[in-house]
């Protein structure tokens, strides 16, 4: 008989591996996954055994990614975080690749890039240094480093 309803899976060491909803033996609905040491590594939604909907990845107990999935692939809005909890990236993915409007940040929360990706390559946008000064612009994947700020004080 295949699992249907609430269920749990365990590692050989007895630690919880997964808990959540099952339908016909497949993960289906809200699920939490744990690493071998018992720390939460993923919580999110499944459909027919594949990640589908919203999900969160954790590393050493800290939120690392917030993602949207479609049929097991990262597809939709994504947020990535530094280990200190600061936002590192927010944007969109299409078939596991950065695609569309994005913002990237330094660890101090200052913006490092704002623009667009096309098939995981920076396509259009502006890049900034750690002091917030504009350093480069890209259009259709091409651009040059430009010093936009005045060094004279």
C-alpha positions in Angstrom: 0.0 0.0 0.0 1.3 3.4 -0.9 1.5 6.2 1.6 -1.4 8.7 1.6 -1.9 11.4 4.2 0.6 12.6 6.7 3.9 10.7 6.8 7.5 10.6 7.9 10.8 9.3 6.5 13.9 8.5 8.6 17.6 8.2 8.0 19.4 5.0 9.0 20.7 6.8 12.1 17.0 7.3 13.2 16.9 11.0 12.6 14.0 12.5 10.8 14.6 12.9 7.0 11.2 14.2 5.8 7.7 14.9 7.1 4.7 16.0 5.3 1.8 15.1 3.1 1.8 12.1 0.7 -0.5 11.0 -2.0 -0.1 7.6 -3.7 3.4 7.2 -2.2 4.6 10.6 -3.4 5.3 13.8 -1.6 2.3 16.0 -2.2 1.5 19.1 -0.3 3.5 20.8 2.5 6.8 19.0 3.3 9.8 19.6 5.6 13.1 18.0 4.8 16.0 17.6 7.3 19.7 16.9 6.9 21.4 13.8 8.3 22.1 15.7 11.6 18.4 16.6 12.0 18.6 20.3 10.9 15.9 21.7 8.7 17.2 22.0 5.2 14.0 22.6 3.1 10.4 23.4 3.7 7.9 23.9 0.9 5.3 22.5 -1.4 5.3 19.3 -3.6 3.1 18.1 -6.3 3.3 14.5 -7.5 6.7 14.0 -6.0 8.3 17.2 -7.3 8.9 20.5 -5.7 6.1 22.8 -7.0 5.1 26.1 -5.5 6.9 28.0 -2.8 9.9 26.7 -0.9 12.7 27.7 1.5 16.2 26.3 1.7 18.2 26.5 4.9 21.9 26.0 5.6 23.0 25.4 9.2 19.6 26.5 10.4 19.6 29.8 8.6 17.4 30.8 5.6 19.5 30.7 2.5 17.0 30.7 -0.4 13.3 31.4 -0.9 12.2 30.0 -4.3 9.3 29.2 -6.5 9.2 25.9 -8.2 7.3 24.6 -11.3 7.4 20.8 -11.9 10.6 20.4 -9.9 12.5 23.3 -11.4 13.3 26.7 -9.9 11.0 28.9 -11.9 9.6 32.2 -10.6 10.6 34.6 -7.8 13.8 33.9 -5.9 15.5 35.5 -2.9 19.0 34.5 -1.8 20.6 35.5 1.5 24.1 35.9 2.9 24.9 33.8 6.0 24.3 36.9 8.2 20.7 37.1 7.0 21.2 40.1 4.6 19.5 39.9 1.2 22.0 39.0 -1.5 19.8 38.6 -4.6 16.2 39.0 -5.5 14.8 38.3 -8.9 13.3 35.7 -11.2 14.4 32.4 -12.6 13.2 30.7 -15.7 14.0 27.0 -16.0 16.7 27.1 -13.3 18.4 30.2 -14.8 18.4 33.8 -13.7 16.1 35.5 -16.1 14.3 38.8 -15.9 14.5 41.7 -13.5 16.9 41.4 -10.6 18.6 43.3 -7.7 21.9 42.1 -6.2 23.3 43.4 -2.9 26.6 43.6 -1.0 26.7 42.2 2.5 26.1 45.7 3.8 22.7 45.8 2.0 23.9 48.3 -0.5 22.9 47.5 -4.1 25.6 46.1 -6.3 23.5 45.5 -9.5 20.1 46.4 -10.7 18.8 45.3 -14.1 18.0 42.2 -16.1 19.4 38.8 -16.8 18.8 36.8 -19.9 19.5 33.0 -19.6 21.7 33.5 -16.5 23.8 36.3 -18.1 23.7 39.9 -17.1 21.9 41.6 -20.0 20.8 45.1 -19.1 21.4 47.2 -16.0 23.7 49.2 -13.8 26.5 48.0 -11.5 27.5 49.9 -8.4 30.6 49.8 -6.2 30.4 49.3 -2.4 30.1 53.1 -1.9 27.0 53.3 -4.1 28.7 54.9 -7.0 27.7 53.8 -10.5 30.5 51.8 -12.1 29.1 50.3 -15.3 26.1 50.1 -17.5 25.1 47.2 -19.8 22.7 47.2 -22.7 21.9 44.0 -24.6 24.8 42.2 -22.9 27.4 44.7 -23.8 29.0 47.5 -21.8 32.0 49.2 -20.5 33.5 50.1 -17.2 32.9 53.8 -16.7 33.9 56.0 -13.8 30.8 58.1 -13.1 31.9 59.6 -9.9 34.3 62.4 -9.1 37.3 61.4 -7.0 38.2 65.0 -6.2 37.0 66.0 -2.7 
